[in-house]
Amino acid sequence: MPRRLLPLVLSAVLAACTTTVDNPVSGKAERTVMDERGEIAQGREAHQQVLAEYGEVKDARLQSYVADVGRRLAQHSHRAQLDWHFTVVDSPEINAFAVPGGYVYVTRGIMAFMESEADLAGVMGHEIGHVTARHSAQQATRQQRAGLGVLAATLLGAVLESRGVGGAGDFAQQISQGVAAGYIAKYSREQELQADQLGAEYLARAGLDPHNMVDVIEVLKSQERFAADQARAEGRSPTDGPGWLDSHPSNDQRLRDITAIAERYRGQYGDDARDRYLRAIDGLPYGESREQGVTRGRQFFHEPLGVALTAPVGWKVQNSAEAIALVNGEGNAGLIVKLVPPQAGSSHEDILRNAVKAEQGRTERRTLNGLAATHFSGTRRDERGQAQPVELTVVTGPQGRAFVLVYAAADASALQRAARQIEEAESSFRPLAAADRVAARPWTLRTVPFPRGGFAELARRSPLPNAEQQLRLLNGVYASSKTPQPGQLVKVVE
């Protein structure tokens, strides 16, 4: 489950009285702060938060297809009576998650890398297992016993405290986790193993081969290998990947576990419905969508907001749901750009007072590519009531929307070293030009017959960087000697 969502599920139950329920999977009685009625209520509330944060893919045909696959599995689960909901959310992350009460989500990002309907079922079977075994309710109960509460953060509070962000991590992702507020308790090793066991059981009951869950882990391992190869090619140290790879056990261990689990289920299973799956995902947005803004090298374009940015040479763009970060090569300094909600005020002075909590400091009127701006350097009052140094610029963008551009770094020394490039990044903030709008076109996933010229031929027509390697990764044959047969349907990006 994403770090942002667990507090939404837990916040209303941490203070509740415990009761005793029978676990639907084990049949054993367990003390809990969330009975089934509470699970359903919390899931319904969390569902609205998920849709507000991610949005759902606007494709009724695809949503109906995924819901049908999910319900066929759920009817063979230990909680078939739940009103199950299956949603494809509009995120390029490789992720899948569930909230209590029968709400399961897969990202379009993970769907792009699945090879068949049975692979998709393997992903959803695992998440259904978390729901049927009441893992979120168990986590909520443990958190209450540990006396942990849900923290709160005001608008921009965590962003403006980003000087404490560590140097080696994903800058934008760490900021995103801070703005979300609260805490996350990862599922335990035992819960993850149980979810895999239950997923395999539900697949077998539905007539699908549980070995497809092995295929899913191989896809995730290929993602890790690709990320490590890219890092080495760029002279960086390989790091673990985001998304599902963050919140689940290591893929090497999971591969061993799931292979052992799948071996228990031997029999005759139906077709994996590969061609039907590929037809279902044909036309799916690939990578960042128009609504999220798109990154093209050092350029970032957000057509709905009407703005663009360019990262300095050697810097990268990191795009998250809460902020855009232009980050230096060391990962310890950057410019964070965030949209300011209307309730923060109509003037730059209102925004500095209400959202930034600015106190003593110096303000300077500026213009950024024709846009009115106010630069502030001084102190603000953080959530602990302590004075904190801050430097930022408030900009009124197209259509009157306000943005805040925060100078951020791991420490004062890193901020000083990166000052010139941060100013360069800030000066690139601009309204979209005609050429920018052309470059802002999102990519689309398509299925085509595999040509005789192989991936090299497909790569010549692809907009992807490192296209041949990425196309092999997309089609499940990265670092493999396997090659699709000419005429076989494969995935490409246009």
C-alpha positions in Angstrom: 0.0 0.0 0.0 1.3 3.5 -0.8 2.6 5.4 2.2 0.1 8.1 1.6 -3.0 5.9 2.0 -2.5 3.9 5.2 -3.1 6.9 7.5 -6.5 7.4 5.8 -7.5 3.9 6.6 -6.2 3.9 10.1 -7.0 7.4 11.4 -10.5 6.8 12.4 -9.9 3.5 14.1 -6.8 4.0 16.2 -8.9 5.3 19.1 -11.7 2.7 18.8 -12.4 0.0 21.3 -11.4 -3.5 20.4 -13.8 -6.3 19.7 -13.4 -10.0 18.8 -14.0 -11.4 15.3 -13.3 -14.7 13.6 -10.7 -14.4 10.9 -12.3 -15.5 7.6 -9.1 -17.3 6.5 -7.8 -19.0 9.7 -11.2 -19.3 11.5 -9.4 -18.2 14.7 -10.8 -15.5 17.0 -8.7 -12.3 17.1 -9.0 -9.0 18.9 -9.4 -6.1 16.5 -10.2 -2.4 16.3 -12.0 -3.0 13.0 -14.8 -5.5 12.5 -16.2 -6.2 9.0 -18.6 -3.2 9.2 -15.7 -1.0 10.1 -13.6 -2.4 7.3 -16.3 -1.6 4.7 -16.8 1.9 6.1 -13.0 2.6 6.1 -12.6 1.1 2.7 -15.4 3.3 1.3 -13.8 6.4 2.7 -10.3 5.5 1.6 -11.6 4.7 -1.9 -12.7 8.3 -2.4 -9.2 9.4 -1.2 -7.5 7.1 -3.7 -9.6 8.4 -6.6 -8.9 12.0 -5.5 -5.2 11.4 -5.3 -4.5 9.2 -8.3 -7.6 9.4 -10.5 -8.8 6.4 -12.4 -8.0 5.6 -16.0 -10.7 7.0 -18.1 -11.4 3.9 -20.1 -14.7 2.1 -19.3 -13.8 -0.9 -21.5 -10.5 -1.5 -19.6 -12.1 -0.9 -16.2 -14.8 -3.4 -16.9 -12.2 -5.9 -18.1 -10.1 -5.6 -15.0 -13.2 -5.7 -12.7 -14.3 -8.9 -14.4 -10.9 -10.6 -13.9 -10.9 -9.5 -10.2 -14.4 -10.7 -9.5 -13.8 -14.1 -11.0 -11.0 -14.5 -8.5 -12.8 -12.9 -5.5 -15.8 -15.3 -5.9 -13.4 -18.1 -5.1 -11.9 -16.3 -2.0 -12.7 -16.6 1.7 -14.9 -13.5 1.5 -16.9 -13.8 -1.7 -19.8 -12.0 0.0 -18.0 -8.7 0.1 -19.0 -6.0 -2.5 -15.6 -6.1 -4.3 -14.3 -3.2 -6.3 -11.4 -3.3 -8.8 -10.0 -0.1 -10.2 -7.1 0.8 -12.6 -5.6 4.0 -11.2 -3.9 6.6 -13.3 -0.3 6.2 -12.2 2.8 5.1 -14.1 4.2 3.5 -10.9 4.6 -0.3 -11.0 2.2 -0.9 -8.1 -0.9 -2.7 -6.8 -2.5 -2.3 -3.4 -5.8 -2.9 -1.5 -7.7 -1.2 1.3 -10.1 -2.9 3.6 -13.6 -3.9 2.7 -12.9 -5.3 -0.8 -11.2 -2.4 -2.7 -8.3 -3.5 -4.9 -6.2 -1.2 -7.2 -3.7 -1.8 -10.0 -1.8 1.0 -11.7 -1.7 1.3 -15.4 2.1 1.3 -14.8 2.1 -2.3 -13.7 -0.4 -3.4 -16.3 1.9 -2.2 -19.1 4.5 -4.8 -18.0 2.2 -7.7 -17.4 2.2 -10.3 -20.3 -1.2 -11.9 -19.9 -4.5 -12.0 -18.1 -3.2 -14.7 -15.9 -0.3 -12.4 -14.9 -2.8 -9.7 -14.0 -4.8 -12.3 -11.9 -1.6 -13.1 -10.1 -1.1 -9.5 -9.0 -4.7 -9.1 -7.9 -4.9 -12.5 -6.2 -2.1 -11.4 -3.8 -4.0 -8.1 -3.0 -7.3 -10.0 -2.5 -5.4 -12.2 -0.1 -4.5 -9.1 2.0 -8.2 -8.2 2.2 -9.5 -11.7 3.0 -7.0 -12.3 5.7 -7.8 -8.8 7.3 -4.2 -7.7 7.2 -5.0 -3.9 7.3 -7.2 -4.5 10.3 -4.4 -6.4 12.0 -2.0 -3.6 11.3 -4.5 -1.0 12.7 -4.8 -3.1 15.9 -1.0 -3.4 16.3 -0.6 0.4 15.8 -3.2 1.2 18.5 -1.4 -1.1 20.9 1.9 0.5 20.1 0.3 3.9 21.0 1.2 5.4 17.6 -0.9 8.3 16.3 -1.4 9.9 13.0 0.7 13.0 12.4 -0.6 16.1 10.6 1.1 18.4 8.2 -0.1 21.8 6.9 0.2 22.9 3.3 3.8 23.1 2.2 5.0 22.3 5.8 6.9 19.2 4.9 8.1 20.7 1.6 9.6 23.6 3.4 11.3 21.3 5.9 13.0 19.5 3.0 16.4 20.8 3.9 16.6 17.7 6.1 16.1 15.3 3.1 18.9 12.8 2.9 21.4 13.1 0.1 21.1 9.8 -1.7 17.4 9.1 -1.9 14.6 10.0 -4.3 14.1 13.7 -3.5 10.6 14.1 -4.8 9.5 10.8 -3.4 10.7 11.7 0.1 8.9 15.0 -0.1 5.8 13.2 -1.3 5.9 11.0 1.8 6.3 13.9 4.1 3.4 15.9 2.7 1.2 12.9 3.0 1.7 13.0 6.8 1.3 10.1 9.1 3.1 6.8 9.2 3.1 3.5 7.4 3.5 0.0 8.8 4.6 -2.4 6.1 2.9 -5.7 6.0 4.9 -8.3 8.0 6.9 -11.0 6.3 4.2 -13.5 7.5 1.4 -11.4 6.0 3.1 -11.1 2.7 3.7 -14.8 2.5 0.1 -15.5 3.5 -1.1 -13.2 0.7 1.0 -15.1 -1.8 -0.4 -18.4 -0.6 -3.9 -17.1 -0.7 -3.4 -15.6 -4.2 -2.1 -18.9 -5.5 -5.1 -20.7 -4.0 -7.6 -18.3 -5.5 -5.9 -18.6 -9.0 -6.1 -22.4 -8.8 -9.7 -22.4 -7.8 -10.5 -20.1 -10.7 -8.7 -22.4 -13.2 -5.6 -20.3 -13.6 -2.0 -21.6 -13.1 -0.5 -20.3 -9.9 2.9 -20.3 -11.7 1.8 -17.0 -13.2 2.6 -15.5 -9.9 6.2 -16.6 -10.5 6.1 -14.8 -13.9 5.0 -11.6 -12.1 8.0 -11.7 -9.7 10.2 -12.2 -12.7 8.8 -9.0 -14.2 9.6 -7.2 -11.1 13.1 -8.6 -11.0 13.7 -7.5 -14.6 12.7 -4.0 -13.5 15.4 -4.2 -10.8 18.0 -5.4 -13.3 17.1 -2.7 -15.8 17.3 0.0 -13.2 20.7 -1.3 -12.0 22.0 -1.5 -15.6 20.9 2.1 -16.3 22.4 3.3 -13.0 25.8 1.7 -13.9 25.7 3.2 -17.4 25.2 6.6 -15.9 28.0 6.1 -13.3 25.5 5.8 -10.4 25.2 3.1 -7.7 22.2 0.8 -8.3 19.4 1.3 -5.8 16.2 -0.5 -5.1 13.2 0.4 -7.2 10.0 2.3 -6.1 6.4 1.3 -6.0 5.6 -2.4 -5.2 9.3 -3.1 -4.8 9.2 -0.7 -1.8 6.4 -2.2 0.2 7.0 -6.0 -0.4 9.8 -8.4 0.5 12.8 -8.7 -1.7 12.0 -10.2 -5.0 14.7 -12.9 -4.7 13.1 -14.1 -1.5 9.6 -13.8 -3.0 10.6 -15.7 -6.1 11.8 -18.6 -4.0 8.7 -18.6 -1.8 6.2 -18.3 -4.7 8.0 -21.0 -6.8 7.6 -23.3 -3.8 4.0 -22.4 -3.3 3.1 -22.8 -7.0 4.7 -26.3 -7.1 1.9 -27.4 -4.7 -0.7 -26.8 -7.4 -0.2 -29.2 -10.3 -3.0 -29.8 -12.8 -4.7 -28.8 -16.0 -5.3 -25.0 -16.2 -6.8 -22.8 -18.8 -5.2 -20.6 -21.4 -3.4 -17.5 -20.0 -5.4 -15.3 -22.3 -2.3 -13.4 -23.5 -3.9 -12.0 -26.7 -7.1 -10.9 -24.9 -5.0 -9.1 -22.4 -2.8 -7.3 -25.0 -6.0 -6.2 -26.8 -7.4 -4.8 -23.5 -4.3 -2.6 -22.8 -3.9 -1.4 -26.4 -4.2 2.4 -26.2 -3.3 2.7 -22.5 -1.3 5.8 -21.6 2.4 4.9 -21.0 4.6 6.7 -18.6 3.4 10.1 -17.3 -0.1 11.2 -18.5 -1.2 14.6 -19.7 -2.9 15.2 -16.3 0.4 14.4 -14.5 2.7 16.4 -16.8 5.4 14.7 -18.9 9.2 14.6 -18.6 11.3 14.5 -21.7 15.0 14.5 -20.7 15.7 17.7 -18.8 12.4 19.2 -19.8 9.1 19.1 -18.0 5.8 20.1 -19.5 2.4 20.3 -17.8 -0.3 21.1 -20.4 -3.3 21.4 -18.1 -1.4 23.9 -15.9 0.1 25.6 -18.9 3.7 25.6 -17.5 7.1 24.2 -18.4 10.5 23.9 -16.7 14.0 22.9 -17.7 16.5 21.2 -15.4 20.1 22.4 -15.5 22.7 20.2 -17.2 23.4 17.2 -15.0 20.2 17.6 -13.1 17.0 15.5 -13.4 13.3 16.1 -13.2 11.4 14.1 -10.6 7.6 14.3 -10.9 5.4 13.2 -8.0 1.7 13.7 -7.2 2.5 16.5 -4.7 5.4 18.3 -6.3 7.9 18.6 -9.2 11.5 18.5 -8.2 14.5 19.5 -10.3 17.3 17.7 -8.5 21.1 17.9 -8.8 23.3 14.9 -9.7 24.2 14.3 -6.1 20.6 14.2 -5.1 21.1 16.6 -2.2 19.8 19.9 -3.6 17.1 21.1 -5.9 14.1 23.3 -6.7 10.7 22.0 -5.6 7.7 23.3 -7.5 4.3 23.0 -6.0 0.8 24.2 -7.0 -0.8 26.4 -4.2 -4.5 25.7 -3.6 -6.8 28.6 -3.9 -7.7 28.7 -0.2 -4.2 29.8 0.6 -5.0 33.3 -0.6 -5.4 35.5 -3.7 -2.2 37.5 -3.4 1.5 36.6 -2.9 1.3 38.3 0.5 -1.6 36.0 1.5 0.3 32.9 0.4 3.4 33.9 2.2 1.4 34.5 5.4 -1.1 31.7 5.3 0.7 28.8 3.5 4.3 29.5 4.0 3.9 30.9 7.6 6.6 33.4 6.7 7.9 35.7 9.5 11.0 37.8 9.3 12.7 38.2 6.0 13.1 40.1 2.8 10.7 40.1 -0.2 11.6 41.1 -3.7 9.2 41.6 -6.6 10.4 39.7 -9.7 9.2 38.6 -13.2 9.8 35.1 -14.5 9.3 34.9 -18.2 6.5 37.4 -18.1 4.9 36.0 -14.9 4.6 38.0 -11.7 6.7 36.7 -8.9 7.7 37.4 -5.3 11.0 36.1 -3.9 11.2 35.6 -0.1 14.3 34.9 1.9 13.9 34.7 5.7 12.3 32.5 8.3 9.1 30.7 8.8 7.5 29.0 11.8 7.5 25.2 11.4 5.0 22.7 12.9 6.9 22.5 16.1 6.7 26.3 16.5 10.4 26.7 15.8 11.9 29.3 13.5 13.3 27.8 10.3 15.3 29.4 7.4 13.5 29.3 4.0 14.1 30.7 0.5 11.4 30.5 -2.1 9.6 32.3 -4.9 5.8 32.6 -5.3 4.7 32.9 -8.9 1.3 33.6 -10.5 1.2 31.3 -13.5 -1.3 30.9 -16.4 -5.0 31.2 -15.6 -4.1 32.9 -12.3 -2.9 29.7 -10.6 -0.2 30.3 -8.0 2.9 28.2 -7.6 5.6 28.1 -4.9 9.2 27.4 -6.0 11.2 26.3 -2.9 15.1 26.3 -2.7 15.8 23.0 -0.9 18.9 21.0 0.1 20.2 18.5 2.6 22.1 21.2 4.4 23.3 24.8 4.1 26.6 23.8 2.4 24.8 21.8 -0.3 22.4 24.7 -0.8 25.2 27.1 -1.3 27.0 24.9 -3.8 23.8 24.5 -5.8 22.6 28.1 -5.6 23.5 29.1 -9.2 21.8 26.0 -10.7 18.7 26.4 -8.5 18.4 30.0 -9.8 18.9 28.7 -13.3 16.1 26.1 -12.7 13.8 28.8 -11.3 14.4 31.1 -14.3 13.2 28.3 -16.6 9.7 28.4 -15.1 7.6 29.6 -18.0 4.2 29.5 -19.8 4.0 26.7 -22.4 5.1 27.9 -25.8 3.7 26.3 -29.0 6.8 24.0 -29.3 6.4 23.0 -25.7 2.8 21.9 -26.4 4.0 19.6 -29.2 6.6 18.1 -26.9 4.1 17.6 -24.1 2.2 14.9 -26.0 2.0 11.8 -23.8 3.1 8.4 -25.0 0.6 5.5 -25.7 1.0 1.8 -25.5 0.1 -0.1 -28.7 0.2 -3.8 -29.7 1.6 -4.7 -33.1 2.8 -7.9 -34.8 6.5 -8.6 -34.1 8.5 -7.7 -37.2 11.2 -9.8 -38.9 13.7 -7.1 -38.0 13.0 -7.7 -34.3 13.4 -5.2 -31.5 16.0 -3.3 -33.4 13.4 -2.5 -36.1 10.8 -1.5 -33.5 13.4 0.7 -31.7 14.0 2.8 -34.8 10.3 3.9 -34.6 10.1 4.3 -30.8 10.3 7.6 -28.8 11.7 5.8 -25.8 15.3 6.4 -24.7 17.4 3.2 -24.9 14.5 2.0 -26.9 15.6 -1.5 -27.7 16.3 -2.4 -24.1 13.1 -0.7 -22.9 11.0 -2.6 -25.5 12.6 -5.9 -24.4 11.8 -5.0 -20.8 8.2 -4.1 -21.8 7.7 -7.4 -23.5 9.2 -9.6 -20.7 12.4 -10.6 -22.4 14.9 -8.2 -20.9 18.4 -9.9 -20.4 16.9 -13.0 -22.1 17.8 -14.8 -25.2 14.1 -15.3 -26.0 12.6 -13.5 -28.9 9.0 -13.4 -29.9 8.0 -15.1 -33.2 7.4 -12.9 -36.2 3.7 -12.0 -36.3 3.3 -12.5 -32.5 1.6 -9.6 -30.8 4.0 -7.4 -28.8 3.8 -4.1 -27.0 5.3 -0.9 -28.4 5.2 2.8 -27.3 4.1 5.6 -29.7 
